[in-house]
Amino acid sequence: MSILGSLFGKKKDEQAVLVYLDGTGLPDEVYRDCDLMTIEDKLTEIIERRKLGVFDGNEVGPKETTLFMYGPDAERLFSGIEQTLRDYPLCKGARVVIRQGKPGAAQRELKLA
């Protein structure tokens, strides 16, 4: 485990939910009216309250933003946050990867309608 991992309790083999937000293809009003901090705060609150794992931050790129969440059970983590993702306009069309362990582990992918 890395020094940062040991400080924040993140293990290399933890499962992950990665959400890739569309940074260019949504209507202009979605980008005007919605912001990254709002969805991050909502996700963090749910994950902490339900003890699903941790919200570990984001990576903003020119065409998409990735949200990183980790916990002991990726399916349970996704189940806990799914409705919030589906309800927030900034998440429309997002690609979600539900990974069963460290990078390279079995995973499934879906697109939010």
N, C-alpha and C positions, 0 to 999 in steps of 0.2 A: 504494500500500500504506500502511495506517495505521502510526502509530508502534508500536503494540502488535503489529500484524501483522509489521512488520519485525523487532521484537525476538524474536518467537517463531516466525518463519519461515512464518507463515500468509499465503498469497496470496489475494486476492479470488476468483480463478477456481478455487481448489482444489475438488475434488469432496468430497461429504459423505455421511456415514451418520448419520441422526438417528433415535434410538430413543425412542419415547414410551411410558413405563411407566404402567400403570394404577395410579393411586394410591388407588382406592376399591373396586374390584370383585373383588379377589382374596380368598381365605379369610383370616381374621384371623391364623391361624398363619403364613402367608407373611410378613405384615408384622411379626409378632413375631420370627420366626426368621431372616429375611433382612434385609440392610441395603444401602443404596446404596453405601457405601464398599467393600464386598466386591466387588460387580460392577465398580465403577470400577477397583479395583486389578487385577482379573483382565483386564479389557479393556486397560488401560494396558500391562500386562506383555506381552500377546500383540502388541499393535500395535507396541510398541518392539522386541521381540525379532525380529519378522518384518519390521521396517522398512516398515510399511504406511501410516504417517502419524502423526497425533497424536490423543490423547484430549484434548479441549478443555474438559471440564467439564460442568456440568449446570445446569438451571434447574428449580427445584421450585415447582410450583403447587398449588392446592387439590385438583385432581382428577387431575393427571398430572405426571410428571417427565420432562424431556427430557434425553437424553444426546447430546452433540455430538462427532463424530469427523470428522476431515478427512484427506485424502490425495490423491495424484496419480491414484488409480484407485479409485473408490467400489465397484465390483463386487469387486475384489480385496480391498479392506478388509472389506467385508461377508463375503465368503467366509472370510476369516481369523478372524472373530469369531463367525460364525453359530452354531457348535455351542455355544460358551460361553453365548451368549444363550439358546439353546433349552434348555440344561441348568439354568440358574439359575431357581428358582421365581419370583423377583420379576419376571422378564421374560415370564412366561406372558401371552399375549394382547396383548403389546406391538405397537404399530404401528411399522413400520420404513420410513423413507424413504431411498432410495438415489438421490442426486442427482448428475448428471453435470457439475456446474459450480456457478457462483454461483447465488443465489436466482433462480428463474425459468427455470433450465435444465431440460432434459429430466430426468425422474425416474421411478422406479417405486416402488410402495408394496406392502408385504405385511404380513400379520398373523402373528405367531408363535403356533403352536398350543399 
